[in-house]
Amino acid sequence: MKVRQKFLLLVLFLLSIVPAVAQSVPSLRVNGQRIMQHLQALAEFGKNPQGGVSRVAYTDADRQGREYATRLMRDAGLDVVIDPAGNVVGSRAGSDSSLKPLLIGSHIDSVPEGGNYDGDVGSLSAIEVAQVLTESGTKLRHPLQVIIFQNEEGGTIGSHIIGAGFDDKLLNIRSQSGKTIREGIQFIGGDLSRLAQAQRPAGSIAGYFELHIEQGGNLEQEKIDIGVVEGIVGILHSDVTIEGFANHAGTTPMNQRHDALLSAARFIERVNQVVTSIRGRQVGTVGWIRVQPGAYNVIPGKTVLGLELRDLDEKKVEEMFTRIRAESQQIGALNSTRFSFTDPVLSHPALTDKSFQKLIADTAKQLGLSTKVMPSGAGHDAQEIAKIGPVGMIFIPSVGGISHSPRELSRPEDIEHGANVLLLTVLNFDKKN
Ligand SMILES: [Zn+2]
C-alpha cells in the first residue's frame, strides 16, 4: 500500500470512530463549586479549633450533620427516610419498576479530631449526582438510592446491618460517643423494633458505587487522577505472647538470660522481613506491645504484642502468618523464650466487581482522566454492601496521604473529577444494565 492510501484509510477510520466516541460521553457534569460549598457548610457541624471536625457517630454534631444532609437530599428531589438501622436513605424512582435499585453514597461521621473529606466527599457528591439528574430532568431506568451510612468509623455499623444483619453483641458495643450502638440507633432516629427489616437480602440491589478519598499517598505521588479500587483488604489480627524469665538485670550474665523483650524486638524485625520479602502490596505491622514487669532493673519476663497482616488475597495473608509463626520458633530457641499465638481473627477481603472496575476506568478515560487499579488498605461501607450485590469504588488523591487528621485535604479539582466520574458511571451503568 502506498503512503497516501494508508493516510486516506487512517482518515476514514478516524472519521468513523470520532462521532461514536463523542456521542457515547454523556454531557451532564456536576457543579464542583456547589459541592465545595456543601463541604464547607457540613464542616460547621462538629468543627474544632484544629481546623477539622469531631463529628463522632451518635453525638449532637452527628445528628446536626445528618439533618443538614437530609435537607440537601430533599432539595435534590430525593424522597428521604431513615431506615430502621438509622441510615439516611434518599430515593428517586426509575422508569423501569422491574429493575433493582442502584445505590450510591458514603458516610458523614468522623473519627475524633478527624478531617472534612473522609466520607463527606462521597456523601455530598452522591447528593450532587441526584441534584444534577433532577435539574436536568434526567430519568434513569433504575431506581436510585443515595445512602448516608451511620457510624462508619465505629466499625461500618449502618452498612453492616444492611449487608449482614445484627446481633446483641453488636448492639451492646459501646461506641466512641459513650452510647451503645443500640442507644445510638435510637438517638439518630432508627427503629429498634423493626431493626431486622434494615437487612437487605443478597441480590436485592443492582449495585453500589462509592466515591472516597484515598487516605494514602499513592495517587498524589504518581500524579494519577482516579483510583479504581479492586477490593478492600482482608485483615488478620493475632496476639503474640513471648514468655522468658524475669531476673535481676545487674547480676544475670548476658549468656544466661531469657529476655522476652529481646525476642520481641527480633520478632518485629522478622515480621517486616517476611512481609517485604514477597512481591505485592501486602502490609504487616506490630502496633502495640506490653512488657512485664517493666522496670529498669528487671530483665523482661513476658511480652505480649499485636500482630496485624493485610492483603487483598486471603491466602497470602494466611501464608505470611504461617511463615511468621515458624520463624518465631527459631527466635525463641536463640535465648530460650517461648512464643504462643492466639487464634487469628480474620476479616475477609471484599473484592469489587470486575465489570464495575472496567466501567469506572472507561468512564474516567472518557473524561480524560488518568486511572490506576489499586487495593484499599482501609475499610469502607462498600465492603459490607458487597455482601448483597456488586460494588465499585472510586478513589481521589489525598494531599500528602494524610487522613483521620484535621490536615486531611483533597483538592477541589480532584473532588470535581471524582464526582463527575461517579455521575457518568451511574449514567453509563444505567444505560448498559
Ligand atoms: Zn471513610
Residues whose N, C-alpha, C, O or C-beta is under 5 A from the ligand:
A	BS01	ZN	D118 G119
